[in-house]
Structure formats: C-alpha cells, structure tokens
Amino acid sequence: MAAATALSSNMPAFAQDEGGWEFDGVPSWSNPETGDSFTFRGRVFLDYGDVEFETAGTTTSWSDSEIRTARLGVTGSLNGVRYVAEFDLINEAIAANDVYLTFEGAGFELKLGHMKTPNSIDEQTSSRYITFMERGLGTDLFGLDRRVGALVVHEGEGYTISGGVFGGRPGDLSETLELDDSSAIAARITRSIANDNTRLHLGASVRHMNYGDAGTRVRVRPQTHITDRAITADFRPGKPLGEADTSLFWGLEAAVVHGAFHAEAEWMDMTVDGPAGDPQLHARYIQAGWFLTGETRSYSTGSGRFGRTRPATPLSEGGLGAWEVAIRYDRADLDAVNEGVLTNWTLGVNWYLEDHVRVMANLVDGSVDRIGAAGTDVSGAQLRLQWDF
C-alpha cells in the first residue's frame, strides 16, 4: 500500500483534459483529441476456508487456501470503439473473461465478443463489488455465465433493456479456441427509482438454453468454494434422470439502497426440457447490509447493477476505512428430481481499507435435506484478501 502511494506521488500528474499518462492505482493513457485510451485492469482474490459437513454423526472437514481469482487485462477506446480484454491466469490455464467490443449506436450499444448473458443483478454485479464472497446459490446452480455472442443494450431514464444471442463457451485458450455446441437467447429489463437518499431497483430476466448433445449438470456448493458440490442433478446423456435438451430460466430481482442500508433479493426458476416430467428447479435469496461507517452502496442506473464502494476515510488518509456487516438467507431446491434442498445462512463482515483493497470474512451455516436420506449440516468460516485495479 505504501509503495503504491509513493509510486503515485512520484508519477507526473496530468489533467484529464490534457491526456497522456496518469496513475490512479494503475497506469492509464488517453488522447483527448482522438478519444483513444487504454487502462490496465485486473484483480487477485486470496481465500482461506475451514468448513465442516456432518451427516448421521459423521463429520467431514475441509480446510484450505487458494488463489480464487487472478485476472489481468486492458480496457479503453480505439477509433470510437470501446474494448475490454481480460483473462484468468490460474491453474496453469488461460480462461477468457470479459473480451468484447462495444459499438455506440443511436440510443443503443452493441456488444460483440465473450460476455455474460444478461441475467440476475447478483451475476451482473462484478465479483469485486458483491457483498459476500460467493454470489447467491442460483447463479452457480443454473449456470449463469459468459458466452460468445452479441448483446444489444438500451439505456433510458431510470431503466435498461438488454437482449442477445449467444453461442458456446471456450475452454482453456492455451489449448484450443473451439467452443462447445451449446447456445442461448437471453434478455433483461430493469427499472430504478431514486428519491432523496433512497433508491429502488426492480428487474426481470429470461434465458432459453440449448445444450446441444452434451446435456447439463445442475449443481452448487454450499457458499464456499473449497468444498465439493452439496447438491447435484445430472442431466447428461446416459444418466438416470434423463438428458436435458433445452431449459428455460427466468428470474425476478429487487434491491433497495437507503443511506448506509442496502437490501437485495432474487427468485430464480429453471424448467429442464428432456427429462421425464420436465422438472422445475428453484433458487432464491434475500440479503441485507449496513455500512457502520456511513458509506452508501454504489449503483449504476446505466447498467442496473451495483458498483464500487469507496471508503470515506481510507487508511492512506489516516482513517479506518469502510466497515460493513451483512446477512443473507439462500435456498436451492432440487426436490423435483429428488436431489435435495440446500439452505444457507451467511453472515459477512467487510473492511474496505482503500478504494481497491478489501478484506472479507464470512460465516456459513446451512443444511442439505433429501427425501429418504440423512440430512447434512454445513458450517464454517472463510476469509478473503481482495485487491483489484
């Protein structure tokens, strides 16, 4: 931290309208005459977790640390076209994250490349800015992810409409550029209303997925990444549940920010076409948080998602940073195929030391219940050191 501050103070200062090189935590360059620019971007998440599963009196423990995320990339503009290219560099693999171009039209944007389908405020909010170490169970359970495709976005006065068509997902880019043969059509609409220091967000999204010949697995971990999946429904070819041909996902979302308080909730549903009875699977969560130091959670009306929280008094200015406490109830229901229900409570404490540095602590307590089988209790603690730029 001190080194970054010292480096920043030794860098030449440029006014924004003068262009040239700047340093605000990371080097960037701009040319105001042409509008061309680029900025380095990236993030590193270092995690530690200690979790126990107890089933019929037998306890299984996981305790481990991991580099959860290590990404590096660039963003900027060239000849009026905005670009993002960011890659994950862990486990000796190269994985594409946001890699796309944005073209400005008359009242809309067109994005081409590798990006997220437009679903869920929790999924659309960057992992740098989510309240807990893990997103709500439904985002992982239903495979809300990035795909190669085209997305059109329209932003109005307090609302957004987006929709796109998407092909498959690439694997390890160091080995192949081939995409799998799945495809998707997805859309999302949001509305936000602001009054004094209160903002209300409402949204809905839908996604139709075609799995090609591979089928799919619907599975999720119990809000901790170091453990195995807690519940799984396998809809791949040759499996007892039957092969998934397509699925229809829909989700409803709501959020409110009132001063230092914020709350968020989503209901998600996915119907799987192919297996007997076309089973319907569900997920939902509700969460609330409070900034003890008085900050307000940032929200972008142009994208209908949350943004960066900046501490009012960071450590580098002699302050205590921003402190936040939060709680979430989360549930994933696969009872339609007799694969159980996962219910989670998560208590979180976040310390925002600086604009780009955060320490997160999560306590997890939950249960897995299956008809005709012994239940499983889940409990544990997790820590994360997060740095992004």
Secondary structure, DSSP 8 states (H G I E B T S, - for coil): -HHHHHHHHHS----GGG-EEEESSSEEEEETTTTEEEEEEEEEEEEEEEEEEEETTEEEEEEEEEEEEEEEEEEEEETTEEEEEEEE--TT--EEEEEEEEEE-SS-EEEEEEEE-S--HHHHS-TTT-SSSS--HHHHHTT--EEEEEEEEEEETTEEEEEEEE---B--TTT---B-S-EEEEEEEEEEEEETTEEEEEEEEEEEEE-TTS-EEEEE-SS-TTS--SEEEEESTT-TT----EEEEEEEEEEEEETTEEEEEEEEEEEEESSTT--EEEEEEEEEEEETT-----EETTTTEE-----SS-GGGTS--EEEEEEEEEEEE-GGGT--EEEEEEEEEEEEEETTEEEEEEEEEEEEE-TTS--EEEEEEEEEEEEE-
